Amino acid sequence: MTWLFEPFQYSFMQLGLVGATLVGIACATLGVYVVLRGMAFIGDALAHTALPGLVVAYLNDWSLFGGALVAGLLTALGIGWVSRRQVVREDTAIGVLFTGMFALGIMLMSTVQSFRDLSHILFGNILGVTFTDLGLIGGVTLLVLMTLLLLHKELELTSFDPTYAEVIGLKADRLRYVLLGLLALTVVTAIQAVGVVLTSALLVTPAAAASLLTERLPRMMLLAVLIAVGSGLVGLYASFYFSVSSGATIVLACTACFGLAWIIRIVRQDRH
């Protein structure tokens, strides 16, 4: 059984484990609301629109986290503003922002001499996290959990019964801005683990798998966290022993869990 513990003799693996756990917790808990409210496309858009901020920060030797955060928050505010103005449909506005900002990021990347310098931005590198990164990721995770705890009744009601929420006077627009802000923060932290390309999968897949197994929100969140953190552990082992991309392996493990949950759901339905 030494193979279980051998990788974690190294400090970079220990940091990676803590990072993957924190990212998994943040993505899974928030991801449940993303799935319930049909916001998966928004999560994908925020991940891709963070790319220009990341590249600008890299080119100027600024904080990558800060650059991505600014781009993500601006996009989140833009999505919220457009959805309120109703000039065009929300999904149309997201599609325009998504492709335009991602294209800008790719164009900026082309100015860098070596694409490999920025490959970790696209595909992630959980084994490259530092103590500073962990501090930021931990802070965001704590903020996400505290906010969801404080607003869980309001968020649950607006997710399951938005019409009744409006009748009793809940400010749905304000809650949406809060959720978009948390989503932007979480996306930025997840980019460190799985990169721009796969971040939306880490937000959506564990929560989607959990939603197939239970309809109770607390249990759904717990299952989603277990799937996300477990998949992170699989990614670390695969990266250490087989020298494959940790980010891609994390997402594949999440996808396998979704497939298993889907089979369990089908078997349950057939029995009834």
N, C-alpha and C positions, 0 to 999 in steps of 0.2 A: 504493500500500500504506500510505499515511499513516493510513488509517482504523483500521489495526490498532494503531497506537501512540498515536494522538491522545488516546484516553480516559485513558491513563496518564500524561499530563502533569499531571494534577490529583492532589493528595495524597489526596483522599477515595477516588479510584479505586485508587490504589496500596495504601492501607490495606485497601480492600475485596478486592483481589486476594490479599493475604497472608492475610486472614481467611478467604476462601473456600477457599484452598488448605489451610490448617490444619484447618478444619472438615471438608473433604472427606477428608483423610487419616485423621482420627480416626474419622469415621463409616464410611468404607469398610472399614478394617481390623477394627474391632469388629463392623461389620455382617455380615461373613462368618460370625462365630460366632453372631450373632443368627439368621441364615438357617439355618445348619446345625443349630442346636439348637431351631428352631421357636419363637423368642422374639419374633417380630415384634409380636405383640399387646402384650407387655410394654413394648416400646419406645414404642408408641403411647400406652399408659397413662401411662408416666412423663412423656411430653411434655405430656399434658393435665393431669396432676395437678400439674405445676409452675406452672400458671396462678395458683392462689391465692397462692403464695409470691411470684410476680412482682408481682401487684397490691398485696399488702400492702407489699412493698418500695417500690413506686412511690408509694403513698399516704403513706408515712412518710419518703420521700426517702432510702431506704437503697440499698445496692447491689442492682441487679436480679439480677445474677449470684448474689449471696449468697442472696437470697430464693428464687430458683428452685432453687438447689443444696440448700438445707435441705429444701424440699418434695419434691424428687426423691429425695434420700437416705432421707427418712422413708418415702416410698412404696416404695422398693426394699427397705428393711428389712422393711416390712409385708408385702410380697409374699413375701419369703423366709420370714418367720415363719409366715404362713398356710399356705404350701406344705408346711412341715414338720409343722405341727399336724394338717393334713388334716381339719379340721372341715368345710370345704366344698371343692369342687373349686377348683383354682388359677384356672382361667379365670373361674369364677363370682366369686371374690374380687376378681380384677382388674377385672372388669366393674363391680362395685359401687364399688370405689375410684375407678375411671376416671370414671364418670358423676357420682358424688357430689362429688369434688374439682373436676371441671370446672364443675359447676353452682355450687359455692361461688365459684369464680373469676369466673364470669359475673355472679353476684349482687354480688360486690364491685366488679366493673367498672361496674355500673349506678350505683354511688354517685359515680363520677367525672363531672364536669360534661360533658366532651366525650369521646365515644367515640374520636374521632380521636387523642386523647392516647395511647391505648393500642393503636391499630391495629397498630403495629409489633411488639407482643408476639404478636399472633395471626398476623401474616403476614410478620414479619421485615423487616430492613432492613440488608443486608450493607454498604451504602454509609454506614451511620451508625456503624461501628465506630471506636473511639478507640484510642490507644496502650495505654491501660489494659486495654481489652477484648482487644487482641492479646496482651498479656502473660498474661492469664488463659487465653485460648484456647490459646496456645502451651504454657503449663504443663500444661494438661489433655491436650493432644495428646501431649506428651512422656511424661507419666505413663502414658497408655494404651499407647503404643508400647513403653515399657520393661517394663510389666507383661506385655503379650502376649508379648514376647520372652523374658522370664524363665520364663513359665508355658506356653510354646507347646506343649511335649510333652504336658503334663497336659491342657490345654484341647483339643488335637487328639484325644487318646485318648478323653476323655469325650464329645466331640462325635460321633465316628465309631463308637466301640464302648464305650458306657457300661457294658455288662455286664462286659466284660473289665476295665475300669477299676476296678470294684467288687471284682472277684476279687483283683486285685493290691494292693488296699488304698488306692487313691486316695480322698481326702476330697472326694467329689462335692459335698456341701453347702457346704463352705468355698469351693470353686471357684465355685459358683453365686453365693454372696454377693459374691465378688470381681468376678464378671462383672456382677452387678446394680449394684454400686457404680460400676464403670467406665461402665456403660450410663447411669446417672443423670448422671454428670459429662459424658459426651458429649452427651446430650440437651440439657443446659443450654447447652452451647456452641453446639449446632446451632440452638437457638431464635433466637440473634442473627442467623443467616443466613437461615433460612426460616420462622421463627415456630413457634408452638405447633402450628398446624393441620397443617403439612407436614413436621415434623421426622421422623416415622417413615418417610416416603418416602425421605428422604436416607439414613437408616440401612439401609433394606431394599432399595431398588431397584437401586443400583449393585452390591451384593453378589449380588442375585438374578440380575442380568444376567450377571455374571461366572461364576456357578455353572452357567449354561447353556452356557458356552464351554469350561470346563475342570473337572476334578475334583481337580486338584492344588492343595493349599491355598496355597502361596506364589504360584503363578501367579494363582490366584483373587483373592488380596489385591491383587496388582499391577494386575490388570485393573479391579478395583473402585475402586482409588484413581484410576486414569486416567479412568474414567468420571465419578467424583464431582468431581474437579478440573476436568476438561474441561467438565462441565455448569456448574460454578461460573463458569468463564470465559464461557460462553455467556450466563449470567444477567447478568453484568456488562455485556457488550456490548449486550444487549437493553435493559437498564435505561438505559444511557447514550444510545443512538441512538433508541429508540422510546418511552422514558418509560413502560415497563411494569414490573410488579412483578418485582424480581430474584429473590425467593424462589420465586414461582410458575414463572418461566422456568427456574430451576435444576432444579426437580422435573420439569417437562415434558421438559427435555433428558434427564434420567435415564430417564424413561419411554420416550422415543424410542429410547434406547440399549438398553433392555430389549426393545422390540419388534424391533429389528434383531438382537439376540442370539437371540431366539426364532426368527426366520426362518432364521438361520444354522444353528441347532440342527436345525430341521426339514429343511433341505436336506441336512445331513450324514447324518441318519437315512435319508432317502430314497435316498441314494447307497449306503448299506450294506444 
